[in-house]
Structures are given as C-alpha cells and as structure tokens.
Amino acid sequence: MARQTAALQHFEVADFVQDSGESSTWLLYLAARRPFPSDAALADALGVHRSQVARWKRGGQADEANEERLRNLGTVVESLTGYLEPEAIADWLSGVNPHLGHRRPIDVLLAGHVTDVIAAVEAERRGAYA
C-alpha cells in the first residue's frame, strides 16, 4: 500500500509539472520547502549548499540526484500533511524513528528509500508499534 501511495503521489506531481509548464525543480522545491522555517534549513536537511536551494527557488534546474531528493521529500511532506502540524514535520523528519530501525527519516529518504519512509508514516498513522 505504501509503495502505491508513493507512486501515486509521484505521478500526480509529474502530471502537474507537465501540465503547468513550470520548472519541475521549482515546483518540487515548493513542495519540499513547506515544513522548513528557511531555505537554509531545507539545504541542511538535503545536505546541499544554500546556493543550490537559491538557484532552485529562482527556477534553476536541479541535477538528477537532487531532483529525485526534492521529489521524494515533497512526497513525504505531503503524506505527513494533515497528520502532523506543519511546524512538526521538519522535526519528524530529523527525529529518530523506531519504524525505520531507529534511523532518522531524512537520512533514509536521502539514501533513496522513500517507500520505507512512507511505510513509517503509514505505520504511525495506524498507531502501529515498532
């Protein structure tokens, strides 16, 4: 189920980007940026230089790896929206999570395991214990 949810959300973002004609990186930046208090906090979370985030904000294109990171982060942010208060999402991403083997969701996400993070979100929504 979690894999289907992640795939669906990726598809919806891709459709929106294609239909709108906007820079895909800029839209992905907007989705990923929502829970963070600043662009600097987003840069720190993604492990990129702040100038990269500034470039995306201005509509510059990200390289393939960073675009995937932005897409994955936006997917997780969307899955947490409505479950957590917006200001708590960044804390959830940087906190140790028992559903992820006591790893931080942001670290698992940056390693490319978005489906594991989505599964952890789903487990917490159901009230499952790790």
QUIFEN-V516899 format. One record per backbone hydrogen bond with DSSP energy under -0.5 kcal/mol. NH is the residue of the N-H (numbers start at 1). CO is the residue of the C=O. Records with the same first field share a line. If there is no record, write none. Layout:
BEGIN
NH=CO / CO
END
This chain:
BEGIN
5=1
6=2
7=3
8=4
9=5
10=6
11=7
12=8
13=9
14=10
15=11
16=12
17=13
18=14
19=15
20=16
21=17
27=23
28=24
29=25
30=26
31=27
32=28
33=29
34=30
36=33
42=38
43=39
44=40
45=41
46=42
47=43
48=43
52=49
53=49
54=50
55=51
56=52
57=53
58=54
59=56
60=55
67=63
68=64
69=65
70=66
71=67
72=68
73=69
74=70
75=71
76=72
77=73
78=74
79=75
80=76
81=77
82=84
83=80
84=80
88=85
89=85 / 86
90=86
92=88
93=89
94=90
95=91 / 92
97=103
100=97
101=98
102=97
103=97
105=92 / 95
106=93
107=104
108=104
109=105
110=106
111=107
112=109
113=108
114=112
116=113
117=113
118=114
119=115
120=116
121=117
122=118
123=119
124=120
125=121
126=122
127=123 / 124
128=123
END
